[in-house]
Amino acid sequence: MSALSQSALTPEEKKVTEWLASRKEGMVALLRELVDTDSGSYDKAGVDRAGDVVARFHKANGLDVEIVPDSRFGDAVRARLPNPTANDQRPVMLLGHRDTVFPQGEPTRRPFTIKGARAYGPGVADMKAGVMISAFVAAAFAECGGLAAPLLMLTTSDEEIGSPSSRPVIEAAARESRCVFNAEPSRLPAGTDFARDQKQSVTSGRKGGVFMRAEFTGKPAHSGANYEKGASAIVDLGHKIPKLQGLTDLEKGITVNVGLIGGGQTVNTIAPSAWCEIDLRYVTAAQRDEMVGKIKAIVEAPEVAGTSAVLSIKGEFLPLERSSESAALYDTYREAAAAFGIGVTAEFTGGCADSGFTAAQGTPTLCSVGPIGGMAHTPDEFLEVESIVPAAQVLALAVMRAAAKVG
């Protein structure tokens, strides 16, 4: 870590950040436990085991823990650190998800490992490291004080599939909060090395995303004896794929991708059914309804006589749009990082996150304040180990300063 500018910090800030500096071994241990706990989004039992790891840590460090149950997906874990003397009782919110995109058994196949300067394992960057540093930041305030606001840490269970159960929990928490820090992984600016350059990139904005499924119904017939009596759902779908893809407008930041298809009964039957799944990405909230309407019109207008189709929305993220309040929160974070000699830049990304839900509630939100990582959703996903402690220290300092500006 770069030399700390001691004159830039108050005694309270020094106490909190020095406490975090002494906890690297514990941070790595908690990260290892989280990564080695299987928690694919659809594995409720596994996601809940990862939630238990987080809840136990909070309780051991003096936070009040509430479990928000869900019957289908993992439960949400809500932890609070009250501050009854704060003039403004709205908490600062630390947001994160503990689910991953990986199939069951992935941590057994490739458990948490450290090779050189990087850690590897399923979800190590996206975003179990962010959950871990947020938990340690909360523990630092519980131990050291110094925060002029209540603190709320919300750990959710299904972000990787659009937060179908967590969205209302996130939105309700955002409405009661003064600001939100979402610890998705930060990134290395192009051509830099963290140990050498002490630079990171956070997120200035994110696209919104809508995940849709189209179901096509045709009329079966024997493909040899009664070909003319059938109506192929597969052919109907096939005609529509180029039209759907053609809605992409890269200049406007809009993309439409037919990512999965299937259908048919047997090779010698005119297909009675087919399906596809469609990914829409857009930049501004104003684009969303227009694009969904265009997709629906293409899907549901028959290209083959005798066929029909319906479109349904399976999951959705809102865009993270920049506001003057979120820009001010970014400035607070950037100045906090500068106190540790770390240069911060911000970039726009097409990836979606729960931060769009909080920003849509009008709550100032900053995303990607976790440790530096990359190659998410792949077997090569990595985390820069030497960024763990600085990420926790910068987050804690930014939280303290954001709280002080309001409360």
Wavefront OBJ file of the C-alpha trace (Angstrom):
o trace
v 0.000 0.000 0.000
v 1.167 3.515 -0.717
v 2.216 5.702 2.165
v -0.714 7.206 3.987
v -0.940 10.966 4.234
v -1.433 11.107 8.001
v -2.201 14.817 7.943
v -5.205 14.142 5.703
v -7.002 12.008 8.300
v -8.727 12.851 11.556
v -7.936 10.764 14.643
v -11.226 8.885 14.177
v -10.411 8.152 10.526
v -6.933 6.938 11.463
v -8.323 4.623 14.110
v -10.768 2.953 11.723
v -8.384 2.631 8.782
v -5.500 1.393 10.937
v -7.812 -1.232 12.461
v -8.582 -2.430 8.938
v -4.895 -2.409 7.997
v -4.250 -4.962 10.738
v -6.957 -7.372 9.550
v -5.609 -8.649 6.223
v -5.246 -12.234 7.437
v -8.817 -12.257 8.710
v -10.068 -10.722 5.469
v -8.442 -13.444 3.390
v -9.811 -16.117 5.736
v -13.381 -14.826 5.435
v -13.026 -14.521 1.663
v -11.770 -18.105 1.468
v -14.769 -19.331 3.481
v -17.205 -17.435 1.261
v -15.648 -18.572 -2.010
v -15.538 -22.191 -0.859
v -19.234 -22.051 0.066
v -21.205 -23.132 -3.001
v -23.786 -20.450 -3.820
v -25.090 -20.545 -7.375
v -28.163 -18.338 -7.691
v -30.633 -21.236 -8.031
v -29.081 -23.222 -5.158
v -31.112 -21.836 -2.262
v -29.491 -24.088 0.326
v -26.018 -23.076 -0.815
v -26.804 -19.364 -1.016
v -28.265 -19.553 2.473
v -25.110 -21.272 3.763
v -23.107 -18.342 2.387
v -25.588 -16.032 4.087
v -24.977 -17.848 7.360
v -21.247 -17.121 7.004
v -21.991 -13.414 6.648
v -24.587 -13.367 9.441
v -22.253 -15.140 11.892
v -19.500 -12.638 11.160
v -21.853 -9.706 11.761
v -23.136 -11.130 15.034
v -19.609 -11.858 16.260
v -18.743 -8.214 15.611
v -21.718 -6.683 17.386
v -24.154 -5.892 14.572
v -27.899 -6.490 14.747
v -28.824 -9.128 12.143
v -32.186 -9.729 10.499
v -32.869 -12.508 8.001
v -35.417 -11.653 5.290
v -36.730 -15.063 4.198
v -37.655 -16.185 0.707
v -39.177 -19.534 -0.136
v -37.593 -19.947 -3.575
v -34.306 -18.068 -3.619
v -31.772 -17.368 -0.904
v -32.714 -15.227 2.090
v -31.476 -11.645 2.332
v -29.221 -10.755 5.272
v -29.758 -7.308 6.740
v -27.287 -6.097 9.377
v -27.512 -2.793 11.237
v -25.203 -0.695 13.344
v -27.421 1.906 15.046
v -26.340 5.426 15.903
v -29.008 6.935 18.173
v -27.151 10.264 18.527
v -27.018 11.004 14.779
v -29.118 13.986 13.726
v -30.046 12.191 10.496
v -31.225 8.655 11.185
v -31.035 7.557 7.553
v -28.275 4.929 7.329
v -25.396 4.694 4.933
v -26.035 1.471 3.041
v -23.425 -1.103 2.013
v -24.879 -3.356 -0.682
v -23.650 -6.675 -2.032
v -24.683 -10.073 -3.371
v -23.259 -13.466 -2.464
v -24.701 -15.598 -5.281
v -22.614 -16.686 -8.265
v -23.261 -17.808 -11.838
v -21.482 -21.144 -11.409
v -22.981 -24.657 -11.340
v -23.266 -26.678 -8.180
v -19.967 -28.164 -7.043
v -17.751 -25.494 -8.603
v -15.894 -24.643 -5.354
v -15.007 -28.318 -4.977
v -13.613 -28.423 -8.507
v -11.595 -25.225 -8.094
v -11.504 -23.941 -4.511
v -10.087 -20.621 -3.358
v -6.408 -20.381 -4.181
v -3.751 -17.674 -4.226
v -1.181 -17.783 -6.995
v 1.320 -14.970 -6.943
v -0.460 -11.649 -6.511
v -3.925 -12.956 -7.405
v -6.647 -15.008 -5.752
v -8.876 -17.335 -7.749
v -12.143 -19.175 -7.217
v -15.839 -18.962 -8.135
v -17.172 -15.519 -7.240
v -13.873 -14.354 -5.740
v -14.280 -10.925 -7.339
v -17.964 -10.931 -8.322
v -18.630 -10.286 -5.619
v -17.613 -12.198 -2.536
v -14.601 -9.947 -1.998
v -16.917 -6.935 -1.928
v -19.209 -8.621 0.589
v -16.157 -9.440 2.687
v -14.680 -5.923 2.789
v -18.108 -4.416 3.490
v -18.483 -6.783 6.448
v -15.059 -5.768 7.764
v -15.866 -2.068 7.300
v -19.029 -2.571 9.357
v -16.991 -4.431 11.986
v -14.447 -1.593 12.070
v -17.156 0.944 12.883
v -18.644 -1.374 15.511
v -15.214 -1.658 17.155
v -13.832 1.842 16.666
v -16.847 4.136 16.300
v -16.343 7.298 14.320
v -19.345 7.050 11.985
v -21.778 9.986 12.140
v -24.690 7.890 10.866
v -26.354 4.535 11.303
v -25.029 1.810 9.012
v -27.005 -0.777 7.070
v -25.377 -3.689 5.253
v -27.648 -5.631 2.902
v -26.368 -8.900 1.453
v -28.641 -10.356 -1.227
v -28.986 -13.743 -2.854
v -30.023 -13.560 -6.516
v -28.354 -10.631 -8.283
v -26.900 -12.810 -11.023
v -30.411 -13.694 -12.244
v -31.918 -10.208 -11.978
v -32.759 -10.122 -8.245
v -36.299 -11.524 -8.587
v -36.708 -11.866 -4.818
v -34.245 -9.205 -3.645
v -35.379 -6.246 -5.732
v -38.192 -5.107 -3.395
v -35.904 -5.594 -0.389
v -33.192 -3.506 -2.058
v -35.596 -0.768 -3.098
v -37.124 -0.519 0.370
v -33.661 -0.286 1.943
v -32.612 2.373 -0.581
v -35.623 4.541 0.228
v -34.587 4.686 3.888
v -30.882 5.305 3.176
v -28.943 8.520 2.601
v -26.495 6.943 0.123
v -25.396 3.543 -1.167
v -21.985 1.999 -1.790
v -22.202 -1.185 -3.874
v -18.980 -3.201 -3.606
v -18.989 -4.884 -6.988
v -15.362 -5.358 -8.094
v -13.407 -2.324 -9.195
v -11.133 -2.637 -12.214
v -7.580 -1.922 -13.271
v -7.358 0.942 -15.755
v -5.930 -0.278 -19.061
v -2.190 -0.756 -19.022
v -1.756 -0.404 -15.268
v -0.551 -2.634 -12.462
v -2.032 -2.007 -9.026
v 1.130 -2.695 -7.025
v 3.115 -0.380 -9.301
v 0.618 2.334 -10.228
v -1.891 2.391 -7.329
v -4.840 3.049 -9.650
v -8.354 1.675 -9.871
v -11.518 2.320 -11.862
v -15.040 2.415 -10.432
v -18.343 2.610 -12.303
v -19.856 5.904 -13.424
v -22.927 4.297 -14.965
v -24.422 0.978 -16.019
v -26.854 -0.157 -18.665
v -30.262 -1.460 -17.771
v -31.117 -4.989 -18.820
v -34.293 -6.948 -19.524
v -34.159 -10.735 -19.786
v -37.072 -12.155 -21.770
v -38.377 -15.518 -22.908
v -40.470 -15.993 -26.039
v -42.639 -19.113 -26.408
v -43.745 -20.123 -29.927
v -46.623 -22.483 -30.717
v -47.096 -24.181 -34.054
v -49.070 -27.117 -35.424
v -47.506 -30.586 -35.524
v -47.638 -32.791 -38.592
v -45.712 -35.701 -40.045
v -42.875 -34.090 -41.976
v -43.066 -36.673 -44.775
v -46.701 -37.688 -45.097
v -48.522 -34.480 -44.062
v -45.957 -31.689 -44.358
v -48.469 -29.149 -45.662
v -50.751 -29.612 -42.661
v -48.131 -28.426 -40.179
v -47.057 -24.960 -39.032
v -43.494 -24.871 -37.750
v -42.828 -22.921 -34.574
v -39.102 -23.257 -35.306
v -39.444 -21.626 -38.714
v -41.497 -18.818 -37.179
v -38.768 -18.254 -34.601
v -36.062 -18.447 -37.258
v -37.628 -15.629 -39.285
v -37.755 -13.425 -36.202
v -34.184 -13.801 -34.971
v -32.646 -11.429 -37.564
v -35.385 -8.893 -36.881
v -34.740 -9.027 -33.154
v -30.995 -8.734 -33.574
v -31.592 -5.897 -36.008
v -33.026 -3.744 -33.218
v -29.469 -3.240 -31.957
v -28.331 0.389 -32.182
v -24.741 0.633 -31.020
v -24.661 4.421 -31.332
v -27.477 4.678 -28.792
v -25.980 1.954 -26.601
v -28.878 -0.442 -27.271
v -28.224 -4.134 -27.888
v -30.599 -7.044 -28.442
v -29.218 -10.572 -28.278
v -31.037 -13.846 -28.849
v -28.802 -15.891 -26.612
v -30.639 -19.202 -26.252
v -32.996 -21.133 -28.541
v -34.708 -24.499 -28.509
v -37.740 -26.348 -29.774
v -39.205 -29.146 -31.804
v -40.464 -32.621 -31.049
v -38.658 -35.055 -33.384
v -36.676 -34.697 -36.559
v -39.625 -36.017 -38.584
v -42.280 -33.785 -37.004
v -43.163 -30.239 -38.017
v -42.179 -28.371 -34.857
v -45.178 -27.738 -32.584
v -43.188 -25.537 -30.209
v -40.054 -23.473 -29.904
v -38.573 -20.912 -27.531
v -35.820 -18.381 -27.252
v -34.378 -16.117 -24.582
v -33.591 -12.508 -25.374
v -31.240 -10.063 -23.651
v -31.961 -6.328 -24.043
v -29.447 -3.724 -22.834
v -30.158 0.004 -22.840
v -28.675 3.200 -21.421
v -31.511 5.404 -20.177
v -34.815 4.582 -18.523
v -36.617 6.372 -21.372
v -35.419 3.707 -23.850
v -36.756 0.735 -21.952
v -40.483 0.710 -22.770
v -39.964 1.530 -26.444
v -37.521 -1.341 -26.907
v -39.627 -3.886 -25.008
v -42.592 -2.843 -27.167
v -40.606 -3.372 -30.381
v -39.415 -6.805 -29.235
v -42.937 -7.819 -28.257
v -44.310 -6.701 -31.634
v -41.743 -8.812 -33.518
v -42.208 -11.885 -31.331
v -46.001 -11.897 -31.370
v -46.630 -11.102 -35.069
v -46.797 -14.463 -36.936
v -44.296 -15.043 -39.721
v -45.709 -18.516 -40.421
v -49.473 -18.967 -40.833
v -50.945 -21.008 -38.014
v -48.338 -20.084 -35.405
v -48.547 -17.836 -32.338
v -46.122 -16.556 -29.724
v -46.028 -14.805 -26.357
v -43.258 -12.806 -24.696
v -42.611 -12.740 -20.961
v -40.067 -10.903 -18.818
v -38.001 -13.215 -16.609
v -35.671 -10.717 -14.972
v -34.727 -7.073 -15.150
v -32.131 -4.540 -14.042
v -32.579 -0.782 -14.085
v -29.826 1.459 -15.459
v -27.435 3.232 -13.131
v -27.769 6.791 -14.373
v -25.422 9.514 -13.201
v -26.869 12.351 -11.105
v -25.329 15.365 -9.420
v -25.695 13.578 -6.070
v -23.991 10.416 -7.306
v -21.247 12.568 -8.862
v -20.683 14.163 -5.448
v -20.503 10.704 -3.860
v -17.895 9.718 -6.446
v -15.877 12.829 -5.582
v -16.012 11.862 -1.899
v -14.738 8.377 -2.739
v -12.028 9.680 -5.080
v -10.775 12.086 -2.404
v -10.761 9.277 0.164
v -8.684 7.127 -2.180
v -6.254 10.001 -2.758
v -5.538 10.034 0.996
v -4.024 6.567 0.465
v -2.178 7.527 -2.694
v -4.649 5.713 -4.937
v -5.834 7.332 -8.160
v -9.464 6.655 -9.071
v -11.176 7.012 -12.427
v -14.727 6.098 -13.452
v -16.049 4.334 -16.531
v -19.392 3.338 -18.009
v -20.151 -0.371 -18.434
v -22.764 -2.450 -20.206
v -22.953 -4.845 -17.270
v -25.944 -4.580 -14.943
v -26.056 -4.563 -11.134
v -28.343 -3.980 -8.171
v -27.028 -0.418 -7.956
v -29.516 0.512 -10.684
v -32.379 -0.326 -8.318
v -31.049 1.929 -5.570
v -30.283 4.804 -7.938
v -33.807 4.595 -9.367
v -35.155 5.318 -5.878
v -33.329 8.661 -5.960
v -30.657 7.493 -3.517
v -27.101 8.640 -4.371
v -25.268 5.472 -5.395
v -21.666 4.571 -6.181
v -20.900 1.172 -7.704
v -17.758 -0.966 -8.023
v -15.978 0.027 -4.822
v -14.816 -3.507 -4.076
v -11.277 -4.850 -4.430
v -9.862 -5.002 -7.951
v -10.838 -8.039 -9.985
v -11.492 -9.267 -13.487
v -12.657 -12.094 -15.777
v -15.921 -12.463 -13.846
v -18.214 -15.371 -14.770
v -15.297 -17.428 -16.105
v -12.890 -20.018 -14.659
v -10.186 -17.336 -14.922
v -11.913 -14.914 -12.534
v -9.295 -13.266 -10.331
v -8.808 -10.798 -7.502
v -5.765 -8.596 -6.864
v -4.873 -9.637 -3.298
v -2.945 -6.452 -2.519
v -6.050 -4.380 -3.310
v -8.114 -5.959 -0.512
v -6.970 -3.863 2.457
v -6.783 -0.554 0.523
v -10.293 -1.156 -0.842
v -11.617 -1.661 2.698
v -9.801 1.425 3.989
v -10.964 3.678 1.151
v -14.548 2.443 1.499
v -14.522 3.071 5.251
v -13.094 6.565 4.806
v -15.587 7.403 2.064
v -18.470 6.170 4.238
v -17.292 8.308 7.151
v -16.973 11.413 5.016
v -20.252 10.881 3.197
v -22.014 10.477 6.541
v -20.382 13.603 7.941
v -21.504 15.732 4.981
v -25.142 14.896 5.602
v -25.364 14.081 9.292
l 1 2 3 4 5 6 7 8 9 10 11 12 13 14 15 16 17 18 19 20 21 22 23 24 25 26 27 28 29 30 31 32 33 34 35 36 37 38 39 40 41 42 43 44 45 46 47 48 49 50 51 52 53 54 55 56 57 58 59 60 61 62 63 64 65 66 67 68 69 70 71 72 73 74 75 76 77 78 79 80 81 82 83 84 85 86 87 88 89 90 91 92 93 94 95 96 97 98 99 100 101 102 103 104 105 106 107 108 109 110 111 112 113 114 115 116 117 118 119 120 121 122 123 124 125 126 127 128 129 130 131 132 133 134 135 136 137 138 139 140 141 142 143 144 145 146 147 148 149 150 151 152 153 154 155 156 157 158 159 160 161 162 163 164 165 166 167 168 169 170 171 172 173 174 175 176 177 178 179 180 181 182 183 184 185 186 187 188 189 190 191 192 193 194 195 196 197 198 199 200 201 202 203 204 205 206 207 208 209 210 211 212 213 214 215 216 217 218 219 220 221 222 223 224 225 226 227 228 229 230 231 232 233 234 235 236 237 238 239 240 241 242 243 244 245 246 247 248 249 250 251 252 253 254 255 256 257 258 259 260 261 262 263 264 265 266 267 268 269 270 271 272 273 274 275 276 277 278 279 280 281 282 283 284 285 286 287 288 289 290 291 292 293 294 295 296 297 298 299 300 301 302 303 304 305 306 307 308 309 310 311 312 313 314 315 316 317 318 319 320 321 322 323 324 325 326 327 328 329 330 331 332 333 334 335 336 337 338 339 340 341 342 343 344 345 346 347 348 349 350 351 352 353 354 355 356 357 358 359 360 361 362 363 364 365 366 367 368 369 370 371 372 373 374 375 376 377 378 379 380 381 382 383 384 385 386 387 388 389 390 391 392 393 394 395 396 397 398 399 400 401 402 403 404 405 406 407
